[in-house]
Amino acid sequence: MLAAGRVAAQSPTGQDIYRKECKACHGVNGVPPKAEQAKYKKLRTLGDSGFVARLSTDSIVTIVTKGIDKNMKSFSDKLSSDEIKLVAAYIKELAEKKKAS
């Protein structure tokens, strides 16, 4: 039998999911790589002008679930609702850190 700590350590965190699914476009710390910025003119820096920081976590869940136009696809077929909630909370955390700095 596994100890409870080991089970929890194996569960992905919002950061783990973000780094796997989101960092290619949005960057490891929420700042998109220059190549992605050039490719997608509307690509947001998480925390840009406080826009993402002002969104509720539920709004971020909706964006990740449904996507935004052709440039940001829906992740509903790739991530479970629990994983989407975890990554949304992490995105909110990133945005709030950027707004505070």
C-alpha positions as a Markdown table, in Angstrom:
| # | Residue | x | y | z |
|---|---|---|---|---|
| 1 | Met | 0.0 | 0.0 | 0.0 |
| 2 | Leu | 1.3 | 3.5 | -0.9 |
| 3 | Ala | 1.6 | 6.2 | 1.7 |
| 4 | Ala | -0.8 | 9.1 | 1.2 |
| 5 | Gly | 2.1 | 11.4 | 0.6 |
| 6 | Arg | 3.3 | 9.3 | -2.3 |
| 7 | Val | -0.1 | 9.2 | -4.0 |
| 8 | Ala | -0.4 | 13.0 | -3.7 |
| 9 | Ala | 3.0 | 13.5 | -5.1 |
| 10 | Gln | 2.1 | 11.5 | -8.2 |
| 11 | Ser | -0.9 | 13.7 | -9.0 |
| 12 | Pro | -0.2 | 16.4 | -11.5 |
| 13 | Thr | -0.3 | 20.0 | -10.3 |
| 14 | Gly | -1.6 | 22.9 | -12.2 |
| 15 | Gln | 2.0 | 23.9 | -12.9 |
| 16 | Asp | 2.8 | 20.4 | -14.3 |
| 17 | Ile | -0.2 | 20.6 | -16.6 |
| 18 | Tyr | 0.6 | 24.1 | -17.7 |
| 19 | Arg | 4.1 | 23.3 | -18.5 |
| 20 | Lys | 3.0 | 20.3 | -20.6 |
| 21 | Glu | 0.1 | 21.8 | -22.4 |
| 22 | Cys | 0.5 | 25.6 | -22.3 |
| 23 | Lys | 4.1 | 26.7 | -22.2 |
| 24 | Ala | 4.8 | 26.2 | -25.9 |
| 25 | Cys | 2.6 | 29.2 | -26.7 |
| 26 | His | 2.3 | 31.1 | -23.4 |
| 27 | Gly | 5.9 | 30.5 | -22.1 |
| 28 | Val | 7.1 | 28.8 | -19.0 |
| 29 | Asn | 6.3 | 31.8 | -16.7 |
| 30 | Gly | 3.4 | 33.3 | -18.7 |
| 31 | Val | 5.5 | 35.3 | -21.1 |
| 32 | Pro | 5.1 | 33.9 | -24.7 |
| 33 | Pro | 8.3 | 33.3 | -26.7 |
| 34 | Lys | 9.0 | 35.9 | -29.3 |
| 35 | Ala | 8.3 | 33.5 | -32.1 |
| 36 | Glu | 4.8 | 32.8 | -30.7 |
| 37 | Gln | 4.2 | 36.5 | -30.2 |
| 38 | Ala | 5.0 | 37.2 | -33.9 |
| 39 | Lys | 2.8 | 34.3 | -35.0 |
| 40 | Tyr | -0.2 | 35.2 | -32.9 |
| 41 | Lys | -0.7 | 38.9 | -32.6 |
| 42 | Lys | -3.4 | 38.6 | -30.0 |
| 43 | Leu | -1.4 | 36.1 | -27.8 |
| 44 | Arg | -1.6 | 37.4 | -24.2 |
| 45 | Thr | 1.2 | 37.6 | -21.7 |
| 46 | Leu | -0.5 | 36.3 | -18.6 |
| 47 | Gly | -0.9 | 39.3 | -16.4 |
| 48 | Asp | -0.6 | 41.7 | -19.4 |
| 49 | Ser | -2.0 | 45.0 | -18.1 |
| 50 | Gly | -3.7 | 43.0 | -15.4 |
| 51 | Phe | -6.2 | 41.5 | -17.9 |
| 52 | Val | -5.8 | 37.9 | -16.9 |
| 53 | Ala | -5.3 | 38.8 | -13.2 |
| 54 | Arg | -8.8 | 40.5 | -13.3 |
| 55 | Leu | -10.4 | 37.3 | -14.7 |
| 56 | Ser | -12.0 | 34.9 | -12.3 |
| 57 | Thr | -10.7 | 31.4 | -12.1 |
| 58 | Asp | -14.1 | 30.3 | -13.5 |
| 59 | Ser | -13.6 | 32.5 | -16.5 |
| 60 | Ile | -10.2 | 31.0 | -17.1 |
| 61 | Val | -11.7 | 27.5 | -16.8 |
| 62 | Thr | -14.2 | 28.6 | -19.5 |
| 63 | Ile | -11.5 | 29.9 | -21.8 |
| 64 | Val | -9.4 | 26.7 | -21.4 |
| 65 | Thr | -12.4 | 24.5 | -21.9 |
| 66 | Lys | -13.9 | 26.3 | -24.9 |
| 67 | Gly | -10.9 | 28.0 | -26.4 |
| 68 | Ile | -10.8 | 31.3 | -28.1 |
| 69 | Asp | -11.2 | 31.6 | -31.8 |
| 70 | Lys | -9.0 | 29.6 | -34.2 |
| 71 | Asn | -5.8 | 30.5 | -32.3 |
| 72 | Met | -6.5 | 28.9 | -29.0 |
| 73 | Lys | -8.1 | 25.5 | -29.2 |
| 74 | Ser | -10.4 | 24.0 | -26.7 |
| 75 | Phe | -8.7 | 21.6 | -24.2 |
| 76 | Ser | -11.9 | 19.9 | -23.2 |
| 77 | Asp | -10.9 | 16.8 | -25.3 |
| 78 | Lys | -7.4 | 16.7 | -23.9 |
| 79 | Leu | -7.8 | 17.6 | -20.2 |
| 80 | Ser | -10.3 | 16.4 | -17.6 |
| 81 | Ser | -12.4 | 19.1 | -15.9 |
| 82 | Asp | -10.3 | 18.6 | -12.7 |
| 83 | Glu | -7.1 | 19.2 | -14.7 |
| 84 | Ile | -8.6 | 22.3 | -16.4 |
| 85 | Lys | -9.5 | 23.7 | -12.9 |
| 86 | Leu | -5.9 | 23.0 | -11.7 |
| 87 | Val | -4.3 | 24.7 | -14.7 |
| 88 | Ala | -6.8 | 27.6 | -14.5 |
| 89 | Ala | -5.8 | 28.2 | -10.8 |
| 90 | Tyr | -2.1 | 28.1 | -11.8 |
| 91 | Ile | -2.7 | 30.6 | -14.7 |
| 92 | Lys | -4.5 | 32.9 | -12.2 |
| 93 | Glu | -1.6 | 32.6 | -9.8 |
| 94 | Leu | 0.9 | 33.4 | -12.6 |
| 95 | Ala | -1.1 | 36.5 | -13.6 |
| 96 | Glu | -1.5 | 37.8 | -10.1 |
| 97 | Lys | 2.3 | 37.4 | -9.5 |
| 98 | Lys | 3.0 | 39.4 | -12.7 |
| 99 | Lys | 0.5 | 42.1 | -11.8 |
| 100 | Ala | 2.1 | 42.5 | -8.3 |
| 101 | Ser | 5.6 | 42.8 | -9.7 |
